[in-house]
Amino acid sequence: MESERYKGCGVWGHAIIQQEDILLPERYTAGGTITQNNSLVETSGILGHFDTEDEARHVGLAWTPAWIDCHG
């Protein structure tokens, strides 16, 4: 999980491992979370599937400012 601050909110990027078959390579789903004053504001749901944990985490983190800008 990777976190930052954006316009007074805590923003988080998540990478969730998806292992459907032990013989296949690991894949990750991306998600984002926004908090303010230690309260949940919004979560993204699944933003996509990625081959690396870093890529998934960055996509989740990139979603957060876009949501804040559209709903702020």
N, C-alpha and C positions, 0 to 999 in steps of 0.2 A: 504494500500500500504506500502511496506517495501523497503527501499533503502539501498544500500551499495556502496562502491567504489571497482573497480577491474581493475587493469592495466590501471589506468588513466581514466576509464569510470565510469559514474554513472549507476548503475544497479538497476532495480526495479522489484519487484514481486507483481503481482496483483491478487486479488480474486474478481471475478465478480459474484454477486448473480444471480441465475437462478431460478425463481419461475414460473414454468409452470402451476401449479394447486394449488390454495390456500389451499387445504386440504392435500397436500403432504409436507413433510419436505423440508426446504430450501436446495439447493445444490449450489455449487460454481464452476465456471470455473477458470482455472489458466492461467496466461499470464505473459510474461516477456518483459521488455523494456530496451534498452541500449541507453545511450546518451553520447556524448562527446563534451565538450565546449558548453554546452547548446543547442546542435543540436541532433536531432534524428538520431541514427545509424541503429537500427533494432528493430522490434517488433516480438514477437513469433507467434502471433495467438493463438488459443485455444490449450493448452497443455494437457487438460483432465478435467474431472468432479470429484468433491470431496465433501465429506459430511461436511467438516469444512472449514471455512474461512482461518484459519491458515495453514492447509495442502495445500490448493490451492496457497496461497501466497508463501509458502516455495518452492513449485514445480516451480513456476514462477521465483523465485529468483535463484534457482539451475540451471535453463536453461541458464542463462546469461553468466557465466564464460565458459561453454562448447562452446557456440557460439563464444565468443571472442577468445578462444584458437584455434578453428578451422579456424577462418577467420582473425586472427590477423597477 
